[in-house]
Amino acid sequence: MTDIIVIAVVIAIVGSAAAYIYKEKKKGVRCVGCSHAGECAKRAQGLSCGSSD
């Protein structure tokens, strides 16, 4: 019984992570794990991700 609970928790965690990644990718975020993910569009302009310019 304990194994089933542990497996269910692991599946819930992995499923939540996958859903989060899917949602962020649908919004257009390129670097989901990057703290500057909203600024990654600057890379297309020649700036590096995380640049404060």
Buried (B, 14 or more C-beta within 10 A) or exposed (E): EEEEEEEEEEEEEEEEEEEEEEEBEEEEBBBBEEEEBEBBEBBEEEBEBBEEE
